[in-house]
Every structure is written in C-alpha cells, then in structure tokens.
C-alpha cells in the first residue's frame, strides 16, 4: 500500500503530461487548419477571431501541486466567410468612363508695319494661305478652337474625335464671310495588333503621314503656321483612309524621354507609316477611283556616345513619299473633271533643342498648278521647304522661353485653293514663345514676307513686314 501511495504522484504526473500533449496536438491542428483556410481564401475577409481556450473554475496547478490541470476546450475551426465585395475581382471601368476630354484655343492679332496690305485689281496683295486675318482689315481672330474626345474602348481599340469650332465659311448670307463654324477634323479608331501597342492600324479621317511638321499638332508647333512647301502636299493635313504605324520599343523609349524633357514632338505617330487615302482632301468628296498612297519613316539617334557637348542630344532624320491623283475646285464652283498627277518626295532632319536645336524639311515633285498662258490647270514641278533654328530656356521664375528663327521657300501650285494657283513664297520669321504655365502660351513674332497671293486672277508678288501675336490656352 505504501508503494502504491508512493507511485500515485508519478501516475498523476504522467496523466498530466499526457493531457498537456493532447492539448498541444489539438492546438497545432487548429493552427494548421486556420493557415490553410487563410491561404485558400485570398481576398476574403479575415475569419472570425478564435475564442481563447476556456479555463475551468479550478485554476491549473503546477505539477508540484499534484492537481490535474484543467482540460482546454478545443475551439472549432471557423469557416471563412467570403465577403462578396472583397472576393470578386474589381469591376473594370466601362468604355465611356475611360474617355478624356481636352483641347486648346488660339487667338491672334496681326499688325502691318509696312507693305502691300492693299493692291489694285489683278495685283497680288500680301496674304497667307494659313492665316486669313493677315489683311488690310486686321483685328483679332480665333485661329483654332479645338475639342478632343479620346480614350480606349478596349485593350486593343481606341478612338479619337476632334472638332474645330473656329472654321470660317463664305456665301452663307450674301457675300460676307462668317466665322465660328464647327468642322470635323479627326474621326478615327486605332486597332492595336500586339499587346505592346507598337503596331496599329488607323481607320477613319486622320492626318496623312507626309512631312514631319504636317503631322505635328498646331498646339505643339513652335512657329505660328506651317510652311507653304510642306503643307502644300496635304493642305489641312488630313484625309479619309487607312494607315498602319509601327514604332519599335527602342524608338518609343527615346521619344518618351524627349517628351518628359518638354520637347515638342510630332505626335502619336509611328517610326514607320504606310497608308492609303481618298486623296481629295479634308472633308471633301472623293472624285475618282484612285487612292493616294503614302509612306513615311523617321528615326531618332542618341548622340551620348560622342560625349562632351553631345551628351543627351538626339538627332532625328527621315523621309516621306506620296503618289496621288487630285481634282481641284474650279472658279466656276465645279470640280475639275481631269485628275492631275500629285506626286512628291520629302526629307526631314532635326537636332532637338537641348538647349540649341535646328529643324529642316524639303520636298520635290509635281502637282496641279494654274498656267497663266493657257488659263488652264496643268501638272507642273514644285519644290521648297524651310530651315528653322531654336533655343530652349527653361526657367524657374518666369516659365519656359523658346526664341526661334525660320526661313521658308516655295515654288509650286496650291491645290487647296480654287484653280490651284501658283505660290511663290520667300519668308523670314523671328519670334519667341513664352509658356509661363502649361495652360498658357504666348508667341510674339516679326515676319518679313514676299508672297504671291493664292488667287489665279492676281499677278506678281507682294511684300511686307508684320508683327504677329498669338495667345493659346490649353485645357
């Protein structure tokens, strides 16, 4: 009996140890179950808190007390309750929620310092095919009032819609010119053929890829107007058709860096472009079965490897080609029944201003031009271009300043005007663009012009000196 009594504490101790081990094993199983439930329920709400094991009214004694420990009740493994909001994937935006609205407006004032602002009948007055407010009447004018709606309608399709609310029309009420009419400028969809969006097809009315300056937005261009020579290929820059663009990632990387630096790039176009268009011009009905064929290529080269002053500099070179048949409008109001050859090639090159830059383009070819001897339109040679220099002066106090100078030259027809009159342009423009904030740009320029008026009924060339101003606000 004494031996049994002596062994009782050891038996109680053994029973206590076994009970503790059982409780530890139960807790381990509970922890493993909770871990598995959490791993399986990512995105689900956290499971309800596990209640702490309850302790009986008798306190758990240490083995020295000889009392058996209170048995811990094993808490049941909670079932993870999924939160419908957290578990379901985030709802993607509807296509109309991905659209953005932006635009810009340009207001101008031109003042003659001297020159042929007026002339007798049959003699050229100093006029520009790009700015109708260069006249003997002067005054303020809205050059552009653009509104752009754009965005992705899916991962592979995006849309772009642009209207201009500063278009002028004639003969709506008597002979007075009327301003402020809305006109469609762009209406196209981009279809991306790869996930990286480096290759795309563009369907609709969009810019024709001929000439670097032609493709650059007027909101981003440094000079007030495009050059006569390059713009003569596609007056108003747009037509209806299909074009494919490809931009290698290495080229896009360079353009992204230049854009982040504040450079004036030429827009959302590829390093290579090939397209077909009606060929008659912006918002004009096609007059023949022929299609205008256009090809474009441009490539930027980083000059960092040359070291020194070339660190960070980029040179871009490229060219364009166009084959077309066009039927100009006649003085009678009809459209020519004859389709004239309208073929040309062009080259461009630029050193981006960091801080000094230079930009140049030239093109050669043939197109419709009014012949004064026969008083008929004929296909004749054309050539011309421009050279432009600029300097970037970003400041922290007054904003960004960019002085520039440009010389342009052109000899050839202007198919955008009635009867495709001949232009003979020599012009020098010197100015400065000031951008105190991103939302506002102010340009002041001096221009020395010598031009033939775009009217086949007037002869000779007019000369003059002008001060030109423009305020542009972006939104």
Secondary structure, DSSP 8 states (H G I E B T S, - for coil): -HHHHHHHHHHHHHHHHHHHHHHHHHHHHHHHHHHHHHHHTTTS------------SS----GGGT-----------------HHHHS------GGGG-EEEEEEEEEEEEEEEE-SS--TTB--S--SS-TT-SSS--EEEEEEEEEEEEESSSSEEEEEEEEEEEEESSSSTT--EEEEEEEEEEEEEEESSTT--EEEEEEEEE----HHHHS-TTT-SSSS--HHHHTSSTTSEEEEEEEEE--HHHHHHHHHHHHHT-----S--SEEEEEE-SS-TT----SS--EEEEEEEEEEE-GGG-GGGTT-EEEEEEEEEE-EE--B-TTSSB-SS-EE-EEEEEEEEE--SSEEEEEEEEEEEEEEEETTTTEEEEEEEEEEEEEEEEEEE-SSS-EEEEEEEEEEEEEE-TTSTT--EEEEEEEEEEEEEEEETTEEEEEEEEEEEE--S-TT-BS-EEEEEEEEEEEEE-
